[in-house]
Amino acid sequence: MGMKKYAAEAIGTFWLTFAGCGSAVIAAGFPQVGIGLVGVAFAFGLSVVTMAYAIGHISGCHLNPAVTVGLAAGGRFPAGQILPYVIAQVVGAVVAAWLLYVIASGAPGFDVSKGFASNGYDAHSPGQYSMMVCFLTEVVMTMMFLFIIMGATHGRAPAGFAPLAIGLALVMIHLVSIPVTNTSVNPARSTGPALFVGGWALSQLWLFWVAPLIGGALGGVVYRWLSEEPAGVVAGVKTA
C-alpha cells in the first residue's frame, strides 16, 4: 500500500498545481471572460475538494508538505512517512508545472518570466509587500489551514464534510493572500512553477518552504492542545 499512497499523493498534488496554477496562468486574465482573483481562489479550493473525495481514502489527501508536517506535529500522521509523502508531492507539482508550461507556451506572447504563478515577496509580491509581511502571512494562513484540517478530519466532526470545509478554507486563504504572496501555503505548489521561472523565483523559494512548514506545525500543535482525545490518523487505508 505504501507505493499506492505515494502515487495518490503525486497525482493529487499534480491536480492541485495544474488546476490552481493553470487557472492563474491561462484563465485569470483571458480577455473579457477571465476568471480573475476569485476564480483562481475557487480553482485551488475545488482542486482540493475533488481530490479529497477521490484519494482521501487512499493516502489522506495531503497534497502539501506543510499539511503532512502539520498533521505529524498534531499527532495525526506517522513521522516516519513524512519524507516519502513530501517527495511524492514535489514530484507531482513539478510534473504539473512542466505540463502547464508546455500548454501555456503554445500561446503567442507567452513569457514565463512574467511569473508563471510563482510566489514572491518585495518586488515580486503582487502588491509589493515586504519579505517580513509575506513571511507572517504565509505562517498565519498555513497555521489556520492546518487548524481547520485537524478539526474537519476529527472523529467527532460531521462525517463526509471534511473535503468541503478544507476546500473552502483554501478558497478563503487565496482570497486574502493572493495580493500578498500570490498564495503558497504549500511548498510543493511553489516549487513546481519556480523551477521554470528560475532566477528570482528560485532565490525566494526558501520563504515558501520555511513559512508554511512553521505555520503547519503550529496549526497541528495548537489543535492538538485544544482537543487531546485520539481522533484517527489522516493517512488513508492502513498499510499492510
C-alpha positions in Angstrom: 0.0 0.0 0.0 2.9 2.4 0.6 3.6 2.9 -3.1 -0.1 3.4 -3.8 -0.3 6.1 -1.1 2.7 7.9 -2.6 1.3 7.6 -6.1 -2.0 9.1 -4.9 -0.2 12.0 -3.3 1.7 12.7 -6.5 -1.4 12.6 -8.6 -3.4 14.7 -6.2 -0.6 17.3 -5.9 -0.3 17.3 -9.7 -4.0 18.2 -9.9 -3.8 20.9 -7.3 -0.8 22.5 -9.0 -2.1 22.1 -12.6 -5.6 23.3 -11.9 -4.8 26.0 -9.5 -1.7 27.5 -11.2 -3.3 26.8 -14.6 -6.3 28.9 -13.7 -3.9 31.7 -12.9 -1.6 31.4 -15.9 -4.2 30.5 -18.6 -7.7 31.7 -17.5 -7.3 34.5 -14.9 -6.7 37.3 -17.4 -8.2 35.9 -20.5 -9.7 38.8 -22.4 -13.3 39.7 -21.5 -14.1 36.3 -19.9 -11.1 35.9 -17.5 -11.9 34.4 -14.1 -9.8 36.8 -12.1 -8.7 36.5 -8.5 -11.9 35.0 -7.3 -11.8 32.3 -10.0 -8.3 31.4 -9.1 -9.1 31.1 -5.5 -12.0 28.8 -6.2 -9.9 26.7 -8.6 -7.4 26.0 -5.9 -10.2 25.1 -3.4 -12.0 22.9 -5.9 -8.9 21.0 -6.7 -8.6 20.0 -3.1 -12.3 19.2 -2.7 -12.3 16.9 -5.8 -9.1 15.1 -4.8 -10.1 14.7 -1.2 -13.1 12.7 -2.3 -11.0 10.9 -4.9 -8.0 9.8 -2.9 -8.7 10.7 0.7 -9.4 7.1 1.5 -6.1 6.1 -0.1 -3.5 8.5 1.2 -5.4 11.0 3.4 -5.0 13.6 0.5 -2.4 15.9 2.0 -1.1 17.3 -1.3 1.1 19.6 0.6 4.3 19.2 2.7 3.1 21.7 5.2 -0.1 19.6 5.7 2.0 16.4 6.2 4.3 18.1 8.7 1.4 19.7 10.5 -0.6 16.5 10.8 2.5 14.8 12.2 3.0 17.6 14.7 -0.6 17.2 15.7 -0.2 13.5 16.3 -2.4 12.5 13.3 0.3 11.2 10.9 3.4 9.0 11.5 6.6 11.0 11.4 8.4 8.2 9.5 6.1 8.8 6.5 6.8 12.5 6.1 9.8 12.2 3.7 8.2 9.9 1.1 5.0 11.9 1.2 6.9 15.2 0.6 8.9 13.7 -2.2 5.8 12.4 -3.9 4.1 15.8 -3.6 7.0 17.7 -5.0 7.3 15.3 -8.0 3.6 15.7 -8.7 3.9 19.5 -8.6 6.9 19.6 -10.8 5.2 17.4 -13.4 2.2 19.6 -13.3 4.3 22.8 -13.8 6.0 21.1 -16.8 2.7 20.3 -18.4 1.4 23.7 -17.7 4.5 25.2 -19.3 4.1 23.1 -22.4 0.4 24.2 -22.8 0.9 27.8 -21.9 3.9 28.3 -24.2 1.6 27.4 -27.1 0.0 30.8 -26.9 1.6 33.8 -28.8 3.4 36.2 -26.5 3.7 33.7 -23.6 6.5 34.9 -21.3 7.5 32.6 -18.3 9.5 35.5 -16.8 6.2 37.3 -16.0 5.8 35.0 -13.1 4.1 31.7 -14.2 2.0 31.7 -10.9 5.2 31.8 -8.8 5.2 33.1 -5.3 7.3 36.1 -4.3 7.9 39.0 -1.9 9.2 42.6 -2.2 9.2 43.5 -5.9 7.8 40.1 -6.8 4.8 40.3 -4.5 1.7 41.1 -6.5 1.1 44.0 -4.1 4.8 44.8 -3.4 4.6 43.5 0.2 7.8 43.3 2.2 9.5 40.0 3.0 8.6 40.1 6.7 4.9 40.7 5.9 4.9 37.9 3.3 6.5 35.6 5.8 4.0 36.4 8.5 1.1 36.0 6.1 2.3 32.5 5.0 2.8 31.4 8.6 -0.7 32.6 9.7 -2.6 31.3 6.7 -0.9 27.9 6.8 -1.5 27.6 10.6 -5.2 28.3 10.1 -5.4 25.9 7.2 -3.9 23.1 9.4 -6.2 24.1 12.3 -9.2 23.6 10.0 -7.9 20.4 8.6 -7.3 18.9 12.1 -10.8 19.9 13.1 -12.6 18.8 9.9 -11.0 15.4 10.0 -11.5 14.9 13.7 -13.5 11.8 14.7 -16.3 14.0 16.2 -16.7 16.2 13.1 -19.7 15.6 10.8 -18.8 12.6 8.5 -18.2 13.3 4.8 -17.9 17.1 5.0 -14.2 17.4 5.6 -13.3 18.0 1.9 -15.8 20.9 1.7 -14.5 22.6 4.8 -10.9 22.2 3.8 -11.5 23.3 0.2 -13.5 26.3 1.2 -10.8 27.2 3.7 -8.2 27.2 0.9 -10.6 29.4 -1.2 -10.7 31.9 1.7 -6.9 31.8 2.2 -6.4 32.7 -1.5 -9.0 35.5 -1.5 -7.0 37.1 1.3 -3.4 36.4 0.4 -3.1 36.4 -3.4 -2.3 40.1 -3.4 0.4 39.5 -0.8 2.4 36.5 -1.9 0.3 35.1 -4.8 -0.6 32.5 -2.0 1.6 29.5 -1.4 0.7 27.8 1.9 2.1 24.8 0.0 5.9 24.3 -0.6 5.3 21.8 -3.4 2.9 24.1 -5.3 5.6 26.8 -5.0 8.4 24.6 -6.1 6.9 23.5 -9.4 6.5 26.9 -11.1 9.7 28.3 -9.5 11.8 25.7 -11.3 10.6 27.0 -14.7 10.8 30.7 -13.8 14.3 30.4 -12.3 16.2 33.4 -11.1 14.2 35.4 -8.6 11.6 32.7 -8.1 14.2 30.2 -7.0 16.1 32.7 -4.8 12.8 33.5 -3.0 11.6 29.9 -2.8 13.1 29.4 0.7 10.3 31.6 2.2 7.6 29.4 0.7 9.1 26.3 2.3 10.1 27.7 5.7 7.0 29.8 6.5 4.3 27.2 5.5 6.2 24.4 7.4 6.3 26.6 10.5 2.7 27.5 10.1 1.6 23.9 9.5 3.4 22.7 12.6 1.9 25.5 14.7 -1.6 24.7 13.5 -1.2 21.0 14.3 0.2 21.6 17.7 -2.4 24.2 18.7 -5.3 22.0 17.6 -3.8 19.0 19.5 -3.6 21.2 22.6 -7.3 22.1 22.2 -8.5 18.6 21.5 -6.3 15.9 23.1 -8.5 12.9 22.6 -7.5 10.4 19.8 -9.1 11.1 16.5 -7.6 8.9 13.8 -4.6 9.1 11.5 -5.0 11.0 8.3 -3.3 8.6 6.0 -6.0 6.8 4.1 -6.2 3.0 4.3 -3.9 1.1 6.7 -0.6 -0.1 5.3 -0.3 -3.8 5.4 
